[in-house]
Amino acid sequence: METQIFEARAIQRHLRRAPRKVRLVADIVRGERVDRALKRLEFTNKAPAGEVAKVIKSAAANIRDKFEDERLDDDMLIIKSIMVDEGITLKRIQPRAMGRANRIEKKSSHITVVVAKQEEPHAEEEMITE
């Protein structure tokens, strides 16, 4: 008997933000439920929060499209993994005094989000039934 693995992923590539800054936002929502993560990102005062939320929404939509016969709401999905990798670096120069030049590196990042169906019931529901 084959068991289905309810998970899907979404990837945002070549995001023009430094990976170090995007990882700060990704660490906030790692392992959270999708609905809580989106609500937390809505009130996060960091620039990449909008882009991370967009990728999470895309991954949640992907799992709904993949398993259309199942009812999968945001409170039933968890962020299984979220990774921020370094993308390409654009190299630019900044002219300086006396004919010199400084190098400016404009970094980019790749965000990968994997969402899965939550296996155990919510902790709040367990407290109510006891």
HUWOLIN-V874860 format. One record per residue. N is the residue number from 1. RES is the residue in three letters. D_CENTER is the distance of its C-alpha to the mean C-alpha in Angstrom with 1 decimal. Layout:
# HUWOLIN-V874860
N | RES | D_CENTER
N | RES | D_CENTER
This chain:
# HUWOLIN-V874860
1 | MET | 32.9
2 | GLU | 29.4
3 | THR | 26.4
4 | GLN | 23.4
5 | ILE | 20.0
6 | PHE | 17.7
7 | GLU | 14.3
8 | ALA | 12.5
9 | ARG | 9.7
10 | ALA | 8.3
11 | ILE | 8.5
12 | GLN | 8.7
13 | ARG | 11.7
14 | HIS | 14.0
15 | LEU | 12.1
16 | ARG | 15.0
17 | ARG | 13.7
18 | ALA | 14.6
19 | PRO | 12.2
20 | ARG | 13.9
21 | LYS | 12.9
22 | VAL | 9.2
23 | ARG | 9.3
24 | LEU | 11.1
25 | VAL | 8.5
26 | ALA | 5.9
27 | ASP | 9.2
28 | ILE | 10.0
29 | VAL | 7.8
30 | ARG | 8.1
31 | GLY | 10.6
32 | GLU | 10.9
33 | ARG | 12.0
34 | VAL | 10.1
35 | ASP | 12.9
36 | ARG | 13.0
37 | ALA | 9.4
38 | LEU | 9.9
39 | LYS | 13.3
40 | ARG | 12.4
41 | LEU | 10.2
42 | GLU | 13.2
43 | PHE | 15.5
44 | THR | 13.7
45 | ASN | 16.0
46 | LYS | 13.8
47 | ALA | 13.6
48 | PRO | 10.0
49 | ALA | 9.0
50 | GLY | 9.9
51 | GLU | 8.0
52 | VAL | 4.5
53 | ALA | 6.4
54 | LYS | 7.8
55 | VAL | 5.4
56 | ILE | 5.1
57 | LYS | 8.8
58 | SER | 9.4
59 | ALA | 8.6
60 | ALA | 10.7
61 | ALA | 13.3
62 | ASN | 13.5
63 | ILE | 14.5
64 | ARG | 16.9
65 | ASP | 18.4
66 | LYS | 18.8
67 | PHE | 20.5
68 | GLU | 22.5
69 | ASP | 25.2
70 | GLU | 23.0
71 | ARG | 22.1
72 | LEU | 18.4
73 | ASP | 17.5
74 | ASP | 14.3
75 | ASP | 16.3
76 | MET | 16.9
77 | LEU | 13.4
78 | ILE | 11.4
79 | ILE | 8.1
80 | LYS | 10.2
81 | SER | 8.2
82 | ILE | 5.2
83 | MET | 7.1
84 | VAL | 8.0
85 | ASP | 11.4
86 | GLU | 14.2
87 | GLY | 15.3
88 | ILE | 18.8
89 | THR | 20.8
90 | LEU | 23.2
91 | LYS | 26.4
92 | ARG | 28.5
93 | ILE | 31.7
94 | GLN | 33.0
95 | PRO | 36.8
96 | ARG | 38.5
97 | ALA | 42.1
98 | MET | 44.9
99 | GLY | 43.3
100 | ARG | 40.3
101 | ALA | 36.6
102 | ASN | 33.4
103 | ARG | 30.4
104 | ILE | 27.1
105 | GLU | 23.9
106 | LYS | 21.2
107 | LYS | 18.0
108 | SER | 15.0
109 | SER | 11.7
110 | HIS | 9.8
111 | ILE | 6.0
112 | THR | 6.2
113 | VAL | 4.7
114 | VAL | 8.1
115 | VAL | 9.4
116 | ALA | 13.1
117 | LYS | 16.0
118 | GLN | 17.1
119 | GLU | 20.4
120 | GLU | 22.2
121 | PRO | 23.0
122 | HIS | 21.6
123 | ALA | 23.3
124 | GLU | 24.6
125 | GLU | 26.4
126 | GLU | 28.0
127 | MET | 29.5
128 | ILE | 31.0
129 | THR | 32.7
130 | GLU | 34.3
